[in-house]
């Protein structure tokens, strides 16, 4: 059977990472033209836009509503800058993870297993497309907001930020307007690409668990005693390789996940606060609604695919029980016992071994976000 190309599913992610300067030719950056492009684009669009918005918080303090207008977007953009840093720092490990997917251990054995992989990836593709739609719609509405509400006549920019020049004077206003939109589009593309890549790698782990379970069931039914002993060793090696891959994935993105969940709860709460103050069915209202929906789906996909890894890896110990182990030789039974003990603990995706991603974690984040919203709303409400 033709070798399965795992990279085909994430080729769009790799392409966009190249565009935003996060995919050098080698395992690390070197002194070449692409590294110069990466440095200039990341500093200008990701770091520069963040800097101007953060400085503006200083000038608006202690106006709560004004700060809320800035910080709900600024937090998401700061998060993107942190993600960019972690990806650059762990570039060699990320390249290694993707290269490891071509190993023979990770290859499906038949068309049935290929179908299992494709079925698993369909939901990931759907959520990824939805995130891109939400991001594109949000950026468009933010870009068009000053035009739609007529504030462009007062030289209002899409985002509140401080600049060391008068932005109400032409051509500085037009240049700054375009700069903000390009920056936000650059930041949105970066964060969604990194997030969907992480969830794709989680989905690959889940698909590998499905393949391993199917191999165990097929081996126990189709093969004789001697053959099963040899194939069981191959399955044990496959399981060990899955464990190493998931451990490498945790090391590579653990900090990103930790920062993501710390900031996202705050962003969701503040955006809810902004939604409560926006005029219903205005362009600002819809832009906030799409932004809020995008964050919720983003967090949900992290938790969903991590939860899938845990559930599917827990099925491995059950799959081995399909074998008629009573008729096997003593050494084969010993290998089965070893495999059962090793596969009892399911694989868990964690953030610094502090937060373990699951659907329960998603619910906890929603509760935290509601607490932030209630706190902000209490300060706004008349006493």
N, C-alpha and C positions, 0 to 999 in steps of 0.2 A: 504494500500500500504506500502511496505517496506520503512523504513526510509532511506532517501538519505544521503550518506556519502560524505560530502564536502571535507573531509581531503584526500580522495582517490586521488584527482587531484594533491595534493601538497605533496604526500608521499615521492617522490624523493627529494624534497626540504628539508623536515624534516630529511631524512636519511643523506643527505650531510651536513646539519647543525650539525648533531651529529658528523660526521667525523672531521669537522673543528673546533670542540669545542664550538659550539654556540647553543647547545640544551641540557641544563641540565635536570635532571629528574624532578625537581621541578620548581616552578615559578622563582626562583632565584638560584644563585650558592651557594653552601655550601662547607664546608671543607671536601672534599672527593677525591677519586682517579680521577674522571672525571674532576673536577675543576683544579686539578694539571696538568692533560693532556692538558686542554684548555689553561691554563696559559703558559705552556712551548711551545706548538705548535704556539700559536699566537705571543708570544714574539720572538721566534726563526725565524719563517718564514715570518710573516706579518711585524712585527716591525723591526726585524733585517735586512731584505733585504732592507726595506725603508731607514733605517739609513745609511747603507753603500753606497747607491746611492746618498743620499742627501749630505753626507760628500764629495763625489767626485765632486759635483757641485762647492764646495768651491775651490778645487784645479784646476778646469778647467776654472774658471772665469778669464778674460772676453771673452773667445773664444765662440762666438755665436753659431757656428755650433756644437761645442763639447757639449755645454750646451743643445742644442736642441736634440742631440743624447741621452742624459740622461733623460731630463725632460719630454718628451712626454710619457715615460713609468712610470717615477716616480710619475707624477701627478695621473695617474690611480691607482697606488699602494697606494699612500697617501689617495686617496678617499676610497679605500677598508679598510684601517686602521680606518678611521673615521666612515665608515658604521659599522664596527665591534664594535666599541665603543658604537654607538647608539643602536645597537641590544642588546648588553649586558646590557646597562643601562635600556632599555625598555623591557627586557625579560618578565617580569610579564604581561605587557600590550599585547605583542605579543601572549603569551600563552592564555590570556583572549579572544583575538579576534578569535583565532582558536576554542576555546571552545564554544564561542557564536554561532558558525555556526550550532551547533547541536540543537539549540532551535527550538521549534515547529513553531515559527513565520517564520523561514527561510526554512521550509520544503515545497517542491512542493506538490501540491494536487493531481496530476494525471500524467499519462505517457506523456501527451502532454507537460507539464511543464518540466518534466525530459529531454525530447528531446530538449526543448529550452535551458536548461542549457548546455547540451552536445554540442549543436551547437555553443553556445557562447564560450565554452572552447576550441573548435577545433583550432581556430586561435591563442589562447594563447599557446597551445601545439606546434603549428607549429613555432611560433616565438621563443619559449624557446629552441626547438631543434636546430633551426638555430643559436642561440647564442652559444649553446654548441659546435656546429660544428666549428664556427668561432674561439672560444676560444681555442679549441683543436688544430685546424690547426695552429693558431698563435703561441701557445706554442711549438708545434713540430718544426715549421720552425725556431723559435728563438733558440731552443736547437740544431738544426742541422746546423745552419748558419755557425759557425766556421769550421765545417767539410766540408760543401759544397763548401765554397770559399777558402779552404786550409789554413785559418789563424790559425787553430788549431796547426799547426806546429810552429807558433810563440807564442804559448800559449795564444791565445786570448780567453777571456771569452765571453759567450753570451751577457752579460750586462756589461756596464762600471760601475765600482764601486771601492771604496777604501777599502782596508783591511789592518790591522796592521801586515801584513807579506807579503813575496814575493810570489805572486800567480803563478809565472812562474816556480817554483821549484816543482818537484814531492815529495810527493804525495799531496802537498797543491793545485796544479792546478786541479787535478782530483776531490779532495774533494770539492773545491769551485765551480767547474763546476756543479757537481751534486746538491750541495746546492742551487745554483741559479735556476736550473730547478725545483727542488721540491718546492722552495719558490714561483716561478711564477705560477706553477700549483695550489698550495695551495691558492694563492691570487685570481687567476682567478675563481676557484671553489667557493670561498667565495662570491665574488662580483656578479657572475651570479646567484647563489642560492638566495641571498638576493633580487636582482633585480626582478627575476621572481616570487618570493614570493609576493613582493609588487604588481606587476602587476596582479597576480592571485587574490589577495584580492580585487583589483579594479574591476576585471572582475566579482567576486562574487557579488559585489554591483550592477553592471549593470544587472546581471542575476536576482537579487532580484527585481529590478525595473520592469523587464519583467514579472516576476511572479505576482507582485502586479497589473500591468496593466491587465494581463490576468484574475486575480481574479475579478477585478472590472467589466470587460466586461461580464464575465460569470455570476456574481451575478446579474447584471442588466437585463440579458436576461432570466435566468433560474429560478429565485426565485420570490415569491410574495412580496407584499409591506412590510409585517411585517418581513419576512425573510431577505429582503434586508437591513432593518434598523439595524438588529443585525450583519449581515455580513459586513456592511459598517463600523461599529465600530471596527471589527476585522481588516479590511483593514487600518483604521486609526492607530491602534496600530502597525500594521506591518510597516507602513510608518515611524512612530516615531522610531521604532527599527532600521530601515535602516539608518535614520539620525544619531542616536547615534553611530551606527557601523562605519559610514563614518567619524564622528567626532573623534572617538577613533583612527581610522586608520591615520587620519591627524596628530593627536598628536604624534602617535608612530613614524611615518616616515617623518614628516615635515622637520626636520633638514637634513635628508639624501637626500631628494629631492632638498633642497636648495643648498647643497654642490655639489650634482651631476650636476645640471645645471650650476653652477658657474665654475666648473672645466672642464666639458665636452666640452664646447665651446672652451676653451683654448687648450685642448688635440686634438680636431679635427683640429684646425688651425695649430698647431705645427706638427701633423702627416702629414697633407697635405704638409707642408714645407719639411719634411723629404722625402716624396714621390717624390717631385720635384727634389731632389738631388740624389735619389737612381738610380742605373743602371737599365734600363727597363728589366723586366722579370728575374731578379736575385732573389735569395732566400730572400734577404733583401727586395726587392720590393714587393714580394708576402706576406711576413710577415707583412709589413706595410699596405698593401692593406687590408688584412684580419682584422688587428687590427682596421683600420679606419672603415671598414664595420661593425665590431662588435659594435663599439661605436655608430655609426649612428643608427643601429637597436635597441640598448639598449635605446637610448634617444627616438626614435620613439615609442617604445612599451610603455614607460611611458606616453607619450603624447596621444597616440592612445587610450589606455584603460581608461585614465582619461577623454578624450573627449567622449568616449562611455558612461561613467557614467553620464556626463552632458546631453547628448542627450537623453538617456533612462529615466533619472529622469524627464526631461521636458515633457515626454509623459504621465506622471501620471495624470496631470491635464486634459489632453485630454481624457484619458480613462474613467474618471468619467462622461464625457459628453455623453457617450453612453447610460446612464440610462434614462429611461422615468421619469425624476424627477418631472414632473408636477402632477403625480398621487400620490406622496408620502405625508405622513403626515407632519405637520409643523416641528416637532422635527427632522425628517429625512432630510428635506430640510435644516434645520439649520446645521446639521452635514455635509451635502454636501458642503454648503457654507464655513464652517470652513476648510474642507479638500481642497477645491479649493484654498483658500487663502494661506494655509500652503504649498501647493505643487507648487505654482506659481514660486518660486525661485528654480531652478535646483541645484542639488548637484554638488559642484565643489571640485576637489582635488587640494590642494594648497601647496606651500612651504613657510611656515611661514606667510601665508596670504599675501605674497608679489608677488609671481609668481603663477599664476593659470595655471595648465597644460591643454593644448589643442593642436590641430594641428597648430594653429597660433603661439603658443609658440615654437614649433619645427622649424617653418620657421625662427623665430627670432634668435634661437640658430645657425642655419646654416648661417645666415647673420653675426652674431658675429664671428663665426669661420672663415668665409671668410675675415673679417676685420683683424683678427690676422695673417692669412696667408699673406695677402697683405702687412702688416706691416713688417713681417719678411723677405719677399721677397724683399722689398724695401731696407732693410739694406744689403741684400746679393748682390743686383744688383750693377754693377759698376756705379759710379757717373760721 
